Amino acid sequence: MAIILRLDRVMADRKISLKDLSEQVEISNVNLSKIKTGKVSAIRFSTLDAICRVLDCQPGDILEYQHDQEQE
């Protein structure tokens, strides 16, 4: 997939744990962990909005596009 999730990097920069972020965003540890490790195929805008609000960041800080040459 050409979209890379960088949530782990932003969390490390903000020094926030998975547990603390999941409590503030109000989603389960399991679901947030899947987002953090990139093991999801979709993310709700409301979830992305809450994550960005808590981490004081932009969606582009969490999502990165990498050109996927396999699709060509």
PDB file as gemmi writes it, atoms N, CA and C in Angstrom:
CRYST1    1.000    1.000    1.000  90.00  90.00  90.00 P 1                      
ATOM      1  N   MET A   1       0.840  -1.178   0.000  1.00  0.00           N  
ATOM      2  CA  MET A   1       0.000   0.000   0.000  1.00  0.00           C  
ATOM      3  C   MET A   1       0.883   1.238   0.000  1.00  0.00           C  
ATOM      4  N   ALA A   2       0.449   2.268  -0.653  1.00  0.00           N  
ATOM      5  CA  ALA A   2       1.243   3.480  -0.808  1.00  0.00           C  
ATOM      6  C   ALA A   2       1.083   4.466   0.341  1.00  0.00           C  
ATOM      7  N   ILE A   3       0.125   4.257   1.233  1.00  0.00           N  
ATOM      8  CA  ILE A   3      -0.063   5.146   2.380  1.00  0.00           C  
ATOM      9  C   ILE A   3       0.609   4.519   3.599  1.00  0.00           C  
ATOM     10  N   ILE A   4       1.516   5.272   4.208  1.00  0.00           N  
ATOM     11  CA  ILE A   4       2.259   4.816   5.375  1.00  0.00           C  
ATOM     12  C   ILE A   4       1.789   5.604   6.591  1.00  0.00           C  
ATOM     13  N   LEU A   5       1.497   4.894   7.675  1.00  0.00           N  
ATOM     14  CA  LEU A   5       1.084   5.545   8.918  1.00  0.00           C  
ATOM     15  C   LEU A   5       2.311   5.802   9.789  1.00  0.00           C  
ATOM     16  N   ARG A   6       2.450   7.022  10.246  1.00  0.00           N  
ATOM     17  CA  ARG A   6       3.592   7.436  11.065  1.00  0.00           C  
ATOM     18  C   ARG A   6       3.168   7.823  12.483  1.00  0.00           C  
ATOM     19  N   LEU A   7       2.091   7.234  12.956  1.00  0.00           N  
ATOM     20  CA  LEU A   7       1.590   7.559  14.287  1.00  0.00           C  
ATOM     21  C   LEU A   7       2.624   7.266  15.358  1.00  0.00           C  
ATOM     22  N   ASP A   8       3.358   6.175  15.214  1.00  0.00           N  
ATOM     23  CA  ASP A   8       4.365   5.831  16.217  1.00  0.00           C  
ATOM     24  C   ASP A   8       5.415   6.928  16.351  1.00  0.00           C  
ATOM     25  N   ARG A   9       5.818   7.514  15.242  1.00  0.00           N  
ATOM     26  CA  ARG A   9       6.814   8.590  15.257  1.00  0.00           C  
ATOM     27  C   ARG A   9       6.280   9.836  15.977  1.00  0.00           C  
ATOM     28  N   VAL A  10       5.030  10.208  15.662  1.00  0.00           N  
ATOM     29  CA  VAL A  10       4.433  11.397  16.285  1.00  0.00           C  
ATOM     30  C   VAL A  10       4.234  11.156  17.782  1.00  0.00           C  
ATOM     31  N   MET A  11       3.808   9.953  18.148  1.00  0.00           N  
ATOM     32  CA  MET A  11       3.636   9.637  19.573  1.00  0.00           C  
ATOM     33  C   MET A  11       4.971   9.724  20.309  1.00  0.00           C  
ATOM     34  N   ALA A  12       6.031   9.231  19.705  1.00  0.00           N  
ATOM     35  CA  ALA A  12       7.354   9.288  20.334  1.00  0.00           C  
ATOM     36  C   ALA A  12       7.802  10.739  20.495  1.00  0.00           C  
ATOM     37  N   ASP A  13       7.565  11.561  19.472  1.00  0.00           N  
ATOM     38  CA  ASP A  13       7.920  12.980  19.551  1.00  0.00           C  
ATOM     39  C   ASP A  13       7.168  13.684  20.671  1.00  0.00           C  
ATOM     40  N   ARG A  14       5.909  13.293  20.877  1.00  0.00           N  
ATOM     41  CA  ARG A  14       5.069  13.935  21.906  1.00  0.00           C  
ATOM     42  C   ARG A  14       5.203  13.255  23.268  1.00  0.00           C  
ATOM     43  N   LYS A  15       5.954  12.153  23.295  1.00  0.00           N  
ATOM     44  CA  LYS A  15       6.162  11.375  24.529  1.00  0.00           C  
ATOM     45  C   LYS A  15       4.839  10.980  25.176  1.00  0.00           C  
ATOM     46  N   ILE A  16       3.971  10.376  24.373  1.00  0.00           N  
ATOM     47  CA  ILE A  16       2.681   9.913  24.867  1.00  0.00           C  
ATOM     48  C   ILE A  16       2.582   8.410  24.630  1.00  0.00           C  
ATOM     49  N   SER A  17       2.053   7.717  25.608  1.00  0.00           N  
ATOM     50  CA  SER A  17       1.923   6.264  25.505  1.00  0.00           C  
ATOM     51  C   SER A  17       0.652   5.889  24.749  1.00  0.00           C  
ATOM     52  N   LEU A  18       0.631   4.663  24.300  1.00  0.00           N  
ATOM     53  CA  LEU A  18      -0.540   4.128  23.616  1.00  0.00           C  
ATOM     54  C   LEU A  18      -1.759   4.183  24.540  1.00  0.00           C  
ATOM     55  N   LYS A  19      -1.557   3.831  25.786  1.00  0.00           N  
ATOM     56  CA  LYS A  19      -2.654   3.832  26.766  1.00  0.00           C  
ATOM     57  C   LYS A  19      -3.211   5.239  26.950  1.00  0.00           C  
ATOM     58  N   ASP A  20      -2.327   6.223  27.145  1.00  0.00           N  
ATOM     59  CA  ASP A  20      -2.783   7.598  27.346  1.00  0.00           C  
ATOM     60  C   ASP A  20      -3.514   8.138  26.119  1.00  0.00           C  
ATOM     61  N   LEU A  21      -2.952   7.871  24.939  1.00  0.00           N  
ATOM     62  CA  LEU A  21      -3.588   8.359  23.716  1.00  0.00           C  
ATOM     63  C   LEU A  21      -4.942   7.694  23.498  1.00  0.00           C  
ATOM     64  N   SER A  22      -5.028   6.398  23.732  1.00  0.00           N  
ATOM     65  CA  SER A  22      -6.302   5.699  23.516  1.00  0.00           C  
ATOM     66  C   SER A  22      -7.378   6.225  24.463  1.00  0.00           C  
ATOM     67  N   GLU A  23      -6.993   6.554  25.698  1.00  0.00           N  
ATOM     68  CA  GLU A  23      -7.961   7.111  26.644  1.00  0.00           C  
ATOM     69  C   GLU A  23      -8.440   8.491  26.197  1.00  0.00           C  
ATOM     70  N   GLN A  24      -7.516   9.323  25.724  1.00  0.00           N  
ATOM     71  CA  GLN A  24      -7.891  10.681  25.319  1.00  0.00           C  
ATOM     72  C   GLN A  24      -8.666  10.710  24.008  1.00  0.00           C  
ATOM     73  N   VAL A  25      -8.358   9.784  23.099  1.00  0.00           N  
ATOM     74  CA  VAL A  25      -9.049   9.713  21.816  1.00  0.00           C  
ATOM     75  C   VAL A  25     -10.360   8.934  21.955  1.00  0.00           C  
ATOM     76  N   GLU A  26     -10.443   8.148  23.016  1.00  0.00           N  
ATOM     77  CA  GLU A  26     -11.624   7.333  23.316  1.00  0.00           C  
ATOM     78  C   GLU A  26     -11.835   6.222  22.296  1.00  0.00           C  
ATOM     79  N   ILE A  27     -10.742   5.517  21.969  1.00  0.00           N  
ATOM     80  CA  ILE A  27     -10.829   4.277  21.203  1.00  0.00           C  
ATOM     81  C   ILE A  27     -10.002   3.231  21.938  1.00  0.00           C  
ATOM     82  N   SER A  28     -10.252   1.982  21.637  1.00  0.00           N  
ATOM     83  CA  SER A  28      -9.596   0.912  22.372  1.00  0.00           C  
ATOM     84  C   SER A  28      -8.097   0.861  22.069  1.00  0.00           C  
ATOM     85  N   ASN A  29      -7.339   0.322  23.031  1.00  0.00           N  
ATOM     86  CA  ASN A  29      -5.903   0.105  22.837  1.00  0.00           C  
ATOM     87  C   ASN A  29      -5.643  -0.734  21.596  1.00  0.00           C  
ATOM     88  N   VAL A  30      -6.461  -1.758  21.399  1.00  0.00           N  
ATOM     89  CA  VAL A  30      -6.275  -2.676  20.272  1.00  0.00           C  
ATOM     90  C   VAL A  30      -6.425  -1.936  18.945  1.00  0.00           C  
ATOM     91  N   ASN A  31      -7.470  -1.145  18.806  1.00  0.00           N  
ATOM     92  CA  ASN A  31      -7.688  -0.418  17.552  1.00  0.00           C  
ATOM     93  C   ASN A  31      -6.605   0.628  17.326  1.00  0.00           C  
ATOM     94  N   LEU A  32      -6.209   1.329  18.377  1.00  0.00           N  
ATOM     95  CA  LEU A  32      -5.150   2.324  18.229  1.00  0.00           C  
ATOM     96  C   LEU A  32      -3.819   1.659  17.906  1.00  0.00           C  
ATOM     97  N   SER A  33      -3.574   0.504  18.483  1.00  0.00           N  
ATOM     98  CA  SER A  33      -2.352  -0.234  18.193  1.00  0.00           C  
ATOM     99  C   SER A  33      -2.301  -0.639  16.721  1.00  0.00           C  
ATOM    100  N   LYS A  34      -3.439  -1.036  16.167  1.00  0.00           N  
ATOM    101  CA  LYS A  34      -3.493  -1.399  14.744  1.00  0.00           C  
ATOM    102  C   LYS A  34      -3.190  -0.197  13.861  1.00  0.00           C  
ATOM    103  N   ILE A  35      -3.683   0.962  14.254  1.00  0.00           N  
ATOM    104  CA  ILE A  35      -3.379   2.185  13.506  1.00  0.00           C  
ATOM    105  C   ILE A  35      -1.886   2.499  13.627  1.00  0.00           C  
ATOM    106  N   LYS A  36      -1.374   2.385  14.836  1.00  0.00           N  
ATOM    107  CA  LYS A  36       0.035   2.693  15.093  1.00  0.00           C  
ATOM    108  C   LYS A  36       0.974   1.800  14.290  1.00  0.00           C  
ATOM    109  N   THR A  37       0.641   0.541  14.154  1.00  0.00           N  
ATOM    110  CA  THR A  37       1.506  -0.400  13.440  1.00  0.00           C  
ATOM    111  C   THR A  37       1.184  -0.475  11.947  1.00  0.00           C  
ATOM    112  N   GLY A  38       0.164   0.254  11.498  1.00  0.00           N  
ATOM    113  CA  GLY A  38      -0.175   0.266  10.082  1.00  0.00           C  
ATOM    114  C   GLY A  38      -0.941  -0.954   9.623  1.00  0.00           C  
ATOM    115  N   LYS A  39      -1.559  -1.666  10.539  1.00  0.00           N  
ATOM    116  CA  LYS A  39      -2.292  -2.887  10.196  1.00  0.00           C  
ATOM    117  C   LYS A  39      -3.777  -2.628   9.983  1.00  0.00           C  
ATOM    118  N   VAL A  40      -4.072  -1.477   9.401  1.00  0.00           N  
ATOM    119  CA  VAL A  40      -5.459  -1.126   9.074  1.00  0.00           C  
ATOM    120  C   VAL A  40      -5.523  -0.770   7.595  1.00  0.00           C  
ATOM    121  N   SER A  41      -6.695  -0.929   7.020  1.00  0.00           N  
ATOM    122  CA  SER A  41      -6.872  -0.544   5.624  1.00  0.00           C  
ATOM    123  C   SER A  41      -7.663   0.747   5.497  1.00  0.00           C  
ATOM    124  N   ALA A  42      -8.198   1.239   6.627  1.00  0.00           N  
ATOM    125  CA  ALA A  42      -8.973   2.475   6.615  1.00  0.00           C  
ATOM    126  C   ALA A  42      -8.934   3.101   8.004  1.00  0.00           C  
ATOM    127  N   ILE A  43      -9.156   4.404   8.041  1.00  0.00           N  
ATOM    128  CA  ILE A  43      -9.266   5.116   9.318  1.00  0.00           C  
ATOM    129  C   ILE A  43     -10.362   6.158   9.164  1.00  0.00           C  
ATOM    130  N   ARG A  44     -11.231   6.222  10.135  1.00  0.00           N  
ATOM    131  CA  ARG A  44     -12.330   7.186  10.099  1.00  0.00           C  
ATOM    132  C   ARG A  44     -11.778   8.599  10.272  1.00  0.00           C  
ATOM    133  N   PHE A  45     -12.398   9.546   9.577  1.00  0.00           N  
ATOM    134  CA  PHE A  45     -11.991  10.937   9.736  1.00  0.00           C  
ATOM    135  C   PHE A  45     -12.188  11.401  11.173  1.00  0.00           C  
ATOM    136  N   SER A  46     -13.228  10.919  11.834  1.00  0.00           N  
ATOM    137  CA  SER A  46     -13.462  11.329  13.217  1.00  0.00           C  
ATOM    138  C   SER A  46     -12.336  10.833  14.126  1.00  0.00           C  
ATOM    139  N   THR A  47     -11.810   9.643  13.844  1.00  0.00           N  
ATOM    140  CA  THR A  47     -10.676   9.116  14.611  1.00  0.00           C  
ATOM    141  C   THR A  47      -9.422   9.920  14.315  1.00  0.00           C  
ATOM    142  N   LEU A  48      -9.173  10.199  13.050  1.00  0.00           N  
ATOM    143  CA  LEU A  48      -8.019  11.000  12.665  1.00  0.00           C  
ATOM    144  C   LEU A  48      -8.106  12.392  13.277  1.00  0.00           C  
ATOM    145  N   ASP A  49      -9.291  12.970  13.278  1.00  0.00           N  
ATOM    146  CA  ASP A  49      -9.516  14.282  13.875  1.00  0.00           C  
ATOM    147  C   ASP A  49      -9.169  14.258  15.364  1.00  0.00           C  
ATOM    148  N   ALA A  50      -9.642  13.249  16.073  1.00  0.00           N  
ATOM    149  CA  ALA A  50      -9.379  13.148  17.513  1.00  0.00           C  
ATOM    150  C   ALA A  50      -7.894  12.952  17.793  1.00  0.00           C  
ATOM    151  N   ILE A  51      -7.227  12.123  17.001  1.00  0.00           N  
ATOM    152  CA  ILE A  51      -5.796  11.894  17.179  1.00  0.00           C  
ATOM    153  C   ILE A  51      -5.026  13.195  16.957  1.00  0.00           C  
ATOM    154  N   CYS A  52      -5.357  13.915  15.896  1.00  0.00           N  
ATOM    155  CA  CYS A  52      -4.676  15.178  15.600  1.00  0.00           C  
ATOM    156  C   CYS A  52      -4.939  16.225  16.684  1.00  0.00           C  
ATOM    157  N   ARG A  53      -6.154  16.230  17.218  1.00  0.00           N  
ATOM    158  CA  ARG A  53      -6.484  17.177  18.289  1.00  0.00           C  
ATOM    159  C   ARG A  53      -5.646  16.897  19.523  1.00  0.00           C  
ATOM    160  N   VAL A  54      -5.570  15.634  19.925  1.00  0.00           N  
ATOM    161  CA  VAL A  54      -4.832  15.262  21.132  1.00  0.00           C  
ATOM    162  C   VAL A  54      -3.327  15.458  20.955  1.00  0.00           C  
ATOM    163  N   LEU A  55      -2.813  15.102  19.780  1.00  0.00           N  
ATOM    164  CA  LEU A  55      -1.368  15.200  19.544  1.00  0.00           C  
ATOM    165  C   LEU A  55      -0.942  16.575  19.034  1.00  0.00           C  
ATOM    166  N   ASP A  56      -1.917  17.457  18.781  1.00  0.00           N  
ATOM    167  CA  ASP A  56      -1.647  18.792  18.260  1.00  0.00           C  
ATOM    168  C   ASP A  56      -0.785  18.703  17.001  1.00  0.00           C  
ATOM    169  N   CYS A  57      -1.305  17.980  16.010  1.00  0.00           N  
ATOM    170  CA  CYS A  57      -0.571  17.779  14.765  1.00  0.00           C  
ATOM    171  C   CYS A  57      -1.527  17.859  13.583  1.00  0.00           C  
ATOM    172  N   GLN A  58      -0.967  17.768  12.402  1.00  0.00           N  
ATOM    173  CA  GLN A  58      -1.744  17.763  11.163  1.00  0.00           C  
ATOM    174  C   GLN A  58      -1.860  16.323  10.653  1.00  0.00           C  
ATOM    175  N   PRO A  59      -2.902  16.001   9.879  1.00  0.00           N  
ATOM    176  CA  PRO A  59      -3.008  14.653   9.316  1.00  0.00           C  
ATOM    177  C   PRO A  59      -1.762  14.244   8.535  1.00  0.00           C  
ATOM    178  N   GLY A  60      -1.129  15.193   7.874  1.00  0.00           N  
ATOM    179  CA  GLY A  60       0.082  14.910   7.117  1.00  0.00           C  
ATOM    180  C   GLY A  60       1.263  14.498   7.981  1.00  0.00           C  
ATOM    181  N   ASP A  61       1.198  14.793   9.277  1.00  0.00           N  
ATOM    182  CA  ASP A  61       2.238  14.335  10.197  1.00  0.00           C  
ATOM    183  C   ASP A  61       2.100  12.843  10.470  1.00  0.00           C  
ATOM    184  N   ILE A  62       0.892  12.325  10.300  1.00  0.00           N  
ATOM    185  CA  ILE A  62       0.598  10.923  10.603  1.00  0.00           C  
ATOM    186  C   ILE A  62       0.558  10.072   9.337  1.00  0.00           C  
ATOM    187  N   LEU A  63       0.063  10.642   8.249  1.00  0.00           N  
ATOM    188  CA  LEU A  63      -0.083   9.914   6.993  1.00  0.00           C  
ATOM    189  C   LEU A  63       0.993  10.355   6.012  1.00  0.00           C  
ATOM    190  N   GLU A  64       1.590   9.390   5.336  1.00  0.00           N  
ATOM    191  CA  GLU A  64       2.609   9.690   4.328  1.00  0.00           C  
ATOM    192  C   GLU A  64       2.326   8.868   3.077  1.00  0.00           C  
ATOM    193  N   TYR A  65       2.458   9.504   1.939  1.00  0.00           N  
ATOM    194  CA  TYR A  65       2.270   8.806   0.664  1.00  0.00           C  
ATOM    195  C   TYR A  65       3.634   8.433   0.106  1.00  0.00           C  
ATOM    196  N   GLN A  66       3.779   7.157  -0.256  1.00  0.00           N  
ATOM    197  CA  GLN A  66       4.980   6.696  -0.946  1.00  0.00           C  
ATOM    198  C   GLN A  66       4.546   6.056  -2.251  1.00  0.00           C  
ATOM    199  N   HIS A  67       5.128   6.518  -3.328  1.00  0.00           N  
ATOM    200  CA  HIS A  67       4.802   5.985  -4.640  1.00  0.00           C  
ATOM    201  C   HIS A  67       5.049   4.489  -4.674  1.00  0.00           C  
ATOM    202  N   ASP A  68       4.036   3.734  -5.056  1.00  0.00           N  
ATOM    203  CA  ASP A  68       4.102   2.276  -5.073  1.00  0.00           C  
ATOM    204  C   ASP A  68       4.365   1.812  -6.501  1.00  0.00           C  
ATOM    205  N   GLN A  69       5.594   1.404  -6.774  1.00  0.00           N  
ATOM    206  CA  GLN A  69       5.970   0.999  -8.122  1.00  0.00           C  
ATOM    207  C   GLN A  69       5.382  -0.349  -8.521  1.00  0.00           C  
ATOM    208  N   GLU A  70       4.952  -1.141  -7.553  1.00  0.00           N  
ATOM    209  CA  GLU A  70       4.373  -2.448  -7.861  1.00  0.00           C  
ATOM    210  C   GLU A  70       3.046  -2.329  -8.603  1.00  0.00           C  
ATOM    211  N   GLN A  71       2.344  -1.229  -8.415  1.00  0.00           N  
ATOM    212  CA  GLN A  71       1.040  -1.033  -9.049  1.00  0.00           C  
ATOM    213  C   GLN A  71       1.151  -0.626 -10.509  1.00  0.00           C  
ATOM    214  N   GLU A  72       2.339  -0.279 -10.967  1.00  0.00           N  
ATOM    215  CA  GLU A  72       2.500   0.177 -12.344  1.00  0.00           C  
ATOM    216  C   GLU A  72       2.667  -0.951 -13.313  1.00  0.00           C  
TER     217      GLU A  72                                                      
END                                                                             
